[in-house]
Amino acid sequence: MSSVFSKIKQAWHLYKEIDIDALNKLAAKVDLAEVMRNVGKLDDTQLAGLMKMLGGNHSHKPKPSPPIEGDFYHLGHMLTEEERALQLKVRAFMETEIHPIINKYWLKAEFPFEIIEKLAALNICGVTYKGYGCPGLSNVMEGILTMEMARVDASITTFFGVQSGLAMGSIYLLGSEEQKQEWLPGMQQMKTIGAFGLTEPEVGSGAAGGLTTTAKRTGDSWILNGQKKWIGNATFADVTIIWARDIDDGNVKGFLVRKGTPGFTTEKIADKMALRVVQNAIITLTNCAVEEKDRLQNANSFKDTSNVLRMTRAGVAWEAVGCARGAYESALKYTKERKQFGKPIASFQLIQNHLVEMLSNLTAMQTMVYRLSQLQDEGKLTDEHASLAKVFCTLRTRDIVSKAREVMGGNGILLEYDVARFVADAEAIYSYEGTKEINSLIVGRAITGFSAFV
């Protein structure tokens, strides 16, 4: 009896909420008496299902939208509380200090010098080095921070990578103790800015045996002649690491060339389509005299140069991950907000397929570089380890940024949505620190035992 009474009560409440005109229209289409007889035969579960289907379950609330999160396998949860706090601190800096201004500077191809002091305050420069004011953290942590920076902008990441990795790294790995004491503390505080000059106008991939910039010792000085190209930070750096071939012994050596040294000139490279905030330069050295005390004392062959490149190539793989993550998260946010045909485009199957493909590649990249940095922390990193990660991550980044642009339609080419910048910057990341072809040959040599280099 109570069950019947409950059904009548529910029906009465439903009746009170029905618009009479709407009921009359419904009666013209269906046999209401037959409908009511059938409804009366339903048990409680069936009736509840019917009410839910008809929208009568007013207690139902839509599920909250999942967060925009590119760390699908929760690698961030593997960090300590202190490391996680530093990660989020850098993320907040990039989102509050860099994101609001970066498109303006990217469009003008200028560098926001006002952020250097703020970036220095994070105390992350020279993050893995021991002593000289450096934090001495893990390579995994350095990778995480690189990803966080590139997640917002790759140009700032490149500026930082040149400063903290290539320039400081050259001195940290190959300098004398006196050189380390002179340069590293100021560079760690970013009061002194560094650059790294290896690539030349006609020599990129063939730098190991083809450098044309020369060094000739004359008494207590070295005379440098030649040109360098694509040298980030060079237009305003206080010191530039110049790699040159010793005319007398044929070996590659490194030199600390101070800003303002006679015979050292820079020309900004204009009209770039990628990493436009980075101030790349062509450097011309004309009888540029450098004292012996400013020669990197432990850089005596290109193998020494390679030690620096191996260390920083892992960072470029992390930068690619950050660029891809930024593009994916921007695209996901856009598709959840952009409506077509009356609902968010994220609800459509083809859009979800693109998003899942992007996330799959991103997750594979993240787990790869995480393990890469673990190998580096264990002292087991090899050239082929770094090269494989650089090849795979930069290749997959191109695919991710392309799909991010695709799901945004025409808006994907506008700077205001960020993805256009990620698309362009991914092209530069794909090529620098060793092309796909060169890095592939490094891995190929390791797995086959045959060197396919010319």
Disulfide bonds with the S-S distance in Angstrom:
none
